[in-house]
């Protein structure tokens, strides 16, 4: 059953960021990694605490058939079948439009296709249906960061935390928003704290590298980039991380 879990691919699928910076130049903030492939199947993050306790009426009332369609959509997505996943979600939402989990999943897929306005509408609909559903805020933060709407992203990520989310992806979005706002020191503190508290933070090494670059701490940034490439040699952002490494090392 998928009721108690959220696949972190909803967030990391389209929020992996990279930096196009010339060493010694002005730090421009994170750029998008535009690879639209699904994240690794089976990589899941469990939401704990308050988010599990606050089950809204919208989620309690969804018909059994709608829940089954949602789970079939999840299975299709994990098998790298996005068209089938979208079809199943559309069927579920036609039967029960205020289903926040399906709306969030739908918005995540739309975002993976860079359909930012549609994704935002889906996620806002999920939040309107269930204001306590923290994954919708988390995915929305990624959508805002992808559009360089860093204030909005920071607000959405903080709302995810206030509604009970306690997983590293939200911290990653907060760090990314802060980097975009050039608040590098605060972003570095967040990435350091996150990396001390989780074993699932490969992308956090990338965010930490961005913060270090903004502070002009290039040798430490190189270490973080190398760690990220070692951990995720073929993952989201790896190609951009290698390019950035080459830029920094070529300027030394």
C-alpha positions as CSV (number, residue, x, y, z in Angstrom):
1,X,0.0,0.0,0.0
2,X,1.1,3.5,-0.8
3,X,-1.0,5.4,1.7
4,X,1.8,6.0,4.2
5,X,4.6,6.8,1.9
6,X,5.5,9.4,-0.7
7,X,8.1,8.7,-3.4
8,X,10.8,11.3,-3.1
9,X,11.1,11.3,-6.9
10,X,8.2,13.7,-6.9
11,X,10.6,16.3,-5.4
12,X,14.0,15.2,-6.7
13,X,12.9,14.4,-10.2
14,X,12.8,18.0,-11.3
15,X,14.6,19.9,-8.6
16,X,18.2,18.7,-9.1
17,X,20.1,21.9,-9.5
18,X,23.5,22.7,-11.0
19,X,25.6,25.8,-11.1
20,X,27.1,27.4,-14.2
21,X,29.8,29.6,-12.7
22,X,33.1,30.7,-13.9
23,X,35.6,30.3,-11.1
24,X,36.5,33.7,-9.7
25,X,33.4,35.2,-11.3
26,X,30.1,36.3,-9.8
27,X,28.0,33.4,-8.4
28,X,24.7,33.4,-10.2
29,X,22.8,30.9,-8.1
30,X,21.5,27.5,-9.1
31,X,20.5,26.7,-12.6
32,X,18.2,23.9,-13.7
33,X,19.1,20.4,-14.5
34,X,16.8,19.8,-17.4
35,X,17.1,16.0,-17.5
36,X,13.5,14.8,-17.5
37,X,14.1,11.1,-16.7
38,X,12.4,9.5,-13.8
39,X,14.4,9.2,-10.6
40,X,15.5,5.7,-9.4
41,X,12.5,3.4,-8.8
42,X,12.0,2.3,-5.2
43,X,13.7,5.3,-3.7
44,X,11.2,6.3,-1.0
45,X,11.1,8.6,1.9
46,X,8.6,8.1,4.7
47,X,6.7,11.0,6.2
48,X,6.5,10.8,10.0
49,X,5.1,12.7,12.8
50,X,2.2,15.2,12.5
51,X,1.7,14.5,8.8
52,X,0.7,11.0,9.5
53,X,-1.7,12.0,12.2
54,X,-3.6,14.6,10.3
55,X,-5.6,12.7,7.7
56,X,-8.0,15.1,6.1
57,X,-11.6,14.4,5.2
58,X,-10.6,14.7,1.5
59,X,-8.3,11.7,1.9
60,X,-10.6,9.7,4.0
61,X,-13.5,10.0,1.5
62,X,-11.7,8.9,-1.7
63,X,-13.5,5.9,-3.2
64,X,-11.7,2.6,-3.2
65,X,-11.6,2.6,-7.0
66,X,-9.9,6.0,-7.0
67,X,-7.3,4.7,-4.5
68,X,-6.6,1.7,-6.7
69,X,-6.1,3.9,-9.7
70,X,-3.7,6.1,-7.8
71,X,-1.7,3.0,-6.7
72,X,-1.6,1.8,-10.3
73,X,-0.3,5.2,-11.4
74,X,2.4,4.9,-8.8
75,X,3.4,1.4,-10.0
76,X,3.5,2.7,-13.7
77,X,5.7,5.6,-12.7
78,X,8.1,3.3,-10.9
79,X,8.3,1.2,-14.1
80,X,9.2,4.3,-16.1
81,X,5.8,4.5,-17.8
82,X,4.9,8.2,-17.3
83,X,2.1,8.2,-20.0
84,X,0.3,5.3,-18.2
85,X,0.8,7.0,-14.9
86,X,-0.8,10.2,-16.2
87,X,-3.7,8.3,-17.6
88,X,-4.4,6.5,-14.4
89,X,-4.2,9.7,-12.4
90,X,-6.6,11.5,-14.8
91,X,-9.0,8.6,-14.4
92,X,-8.7,8.9,-10.6
93,X,-9.2,12.7,-10.6
94,X,-12.2,12.5,-13.0
95,X,-13.9,10.3,-10.4
96,X,-12.7,12.2,-7.4
97,X,-11.3,15.7,-8.2
98,X,-10.3,16.7,-4.6
99,X,-7.9,13.8,-4.1
100,X,-4.7,15.6,-2.8
101,X,-2.3,12.7,-3.2
102,X,-3.3,12.3,-6.9
103,X,-3.2,16.0,-7.5
104,X,0.3,16.2,-6.0
105,X,1.5,13.2,-8.0
106,X,0.0,14.7,-11.2
107,X,1.7,18.1,-10.4
108,X,5.0,16.3,-9.9
109,X,4.8,14.7,-13.3
110,X,3.7,17.9,-15.0
111,X,6.8,19.6,-13.4
112,X,9.0,16.8,-14.7
113,X,7.8,17.9,-18.2
114,X,8.5,21.5,-17.3
115,X,4.9,22.4,-17.4
116,X,5.3,24.8,-14.6
117,X,2.0,26.7,-14.7
118,X,0.0,23.4,-14.9
119,X,2.0,21.9,-12.1
120,X,1.4,24.9,-9.9
121,X,-2.3,24.7,-10.5
122,X,-2.4,21.0,-9.6
123,X,-0.4,21.5,-6.5
124,X,-2.4,24.5,-5.4
125,X,-5.5,22.4,-5.9
126,X,-4.0,19.7,-3.7
127,X,-3.3,22.3,-1.0
128,X,-6.8,23.8,-1.3
129,X,-8.3,20.3,-0.9
130,X,-6.1,19.4,2.1
131,X,-4.1,22.3,3.6
132,X,-2.3,19.8,5.9
133,X,-0.9,17.6,3.2
134,X,2.8,18.5,3.4
135,X,4.1,16.7,0.2
136,X,2.1,19.2,-1.9
137,X,4.0,22.1,-0.4
138,X,7.3,20.3,-0.8
139,X,6.8,19.7,-4.5
140,X,5.5,23.2,-5.0
141,X,8.7,24.5,-3.5
142,X,10.6,22.6,-6.2
143,X,8.4,24.1,-8.9
144,X,9.0,27.6,-7.6
145,X,12.8,27.0,-7.3
146,X,12.8,25.8,-10.9
147,X,11.4,29.2,-11.9
148,X,13.8,31.2,-9.8
149,X,10.9,32.2,-7.5
150,X,13.1,31.8,-4.5
151,X,10.9,33.7,-1.9
152,X,7.9,31.6,-2.9
153,X,10.0,28.4,-2.8
154,X,11.3,29.2,0.7
155,X,7.8,29.9,2.0
156,X,6.4,26.7,0.5
157,X,9.2,24.6,2.0
158,X,8.7,26.2,5.4
159,X,5.0,25.4,5.1
160,X,5.9,21.8,4.4
161,X,7.9,21.6,7.6
162,X,5.1,23.3,9.6
163,X,2.7,20.7,8.3
164,X,4.8,17.8,9.5
165,X,7.3,17.0,6.8
166,X,10.7,16.0,8.2
167,X,12.6,14.6,5.3
168,X,15.8,15.9,3.7
169,X,14.2,16.9,0.4
170,X,12.5,19.9,2.0
171,X,15.8,21.0,3.5
172,X,17.3,20.7,0.1
173,X,14.7,23.0,-1.4
174,X,15.2,25.5,1.5
175,X,18.9,25.5,0.8
176,X,18.4,25.9,-2.9
177,X,16.1,28.9,-2.3
178,X,18.6,30.5,0.0
179,X,21.4,30.0,-2.5
180,X,19.2,31.7,-5.1
181,X,18.7,34.6,-2.7
182,X,22.5,34.7,-2.2
183,X,22.2,33.8,1.5
184,X,25.1,31.4,1.2
185,X,26.1,31.2,4.8
186,X,22.6,30.2,6.0
187,X,22.3,27.7,3.1
188,X,25.7,26.1,4.2
189,X,24.4,25.7,7.7
190,X,21.3,23.9,6.5
191,X,23.2,21.6,4.2
192,X,25.7,20.8,7.0
193,X,22.9,20.0,9.5
194,X,21.0,17.9,6.9
195,X,24.1,15.9,6.0
196,X,24.8,15.1,9.6
197,X,21.3,13.8,10.1
198,X,20.6,11.6,7.0
199,X,22.2,9.0,4.9
200,X,20.1,9.9,1.8
201,X,21.6,13.3,1.1
202,X,23.6,13.0,-2.2
203,X,22.0,16.0,-3.7
204,X,22.7,17.9,-0.5
205,X,26.4,17.6,-1.3
206,X,25.6,19.4,-4.5
207,X,23.7,22.1,-2.7
208,X,26.5,22.5,-0.2
209,X,29.0,22.9,-3.1
210,X,26.8,25.7,-4.5
211,X,26.8,27.4,-1.1
212,X,30.6,27.1,-0.8
213,X,31.1,28.5,-4.2
214,X,29.0,31.5,-3.3
215,X,31.3,32.0,-0.3
216,X,34.4,31.7,-2.6
217,X,35.5,28.5,-0.8
218,X,36.5,26.7,-4.0
219,X,38.7,23.8,-2.6
220,X,35.9,22.7,-0.2
221,X,33.3,23.1,-3.0
222,X,35.5,20.7,-5.1
223,X,35.4,18.2,-2.3
224,X,31.6,18.3,-2.2
225,X,31.3,18.0,-5.9
226,X,33.6,15.0,-6.0
227,X,31.6,13.4,-3.2
228,X,28.4,13.9,-5.2
229,X,29.8,12.5,-8.4
230,X,31.2,9.5,-6.6
231,X,27.8,8.8,-4.9
232,X,25.7,9.5,-8.0
233,X,27.9,8.9,-11.1
234,X,24.9,8.7,-13.4
235,X,22.3,10.5,-11.3
236,X,20.5,13.8,-11.7
237,X,23.0,16.7,-11.9
238,X,26.1,14.5,-12.3
239,X,27.0,15.8,-15.7
240,X,26.6,19.4,-14.6
241,X,28.7,18.7,-11.5
242,X,31.5,17.3,-13.6
243,X,31.4,20.3,-15.9
244,X,31.6,22.6,-12.9
245,X,34.5,20.6,-11.5
246,X,36.4,21.0,-14.8
247,X,35.7,24.8,-14.7
248,X,37.1,25.2,-11.2
249,X,40.1,22.9,-11.7
250,X,40.9,24.5,-15.1
251,X,41.1,27.9,-13.4
252,X,43.5,26.8,-10.7
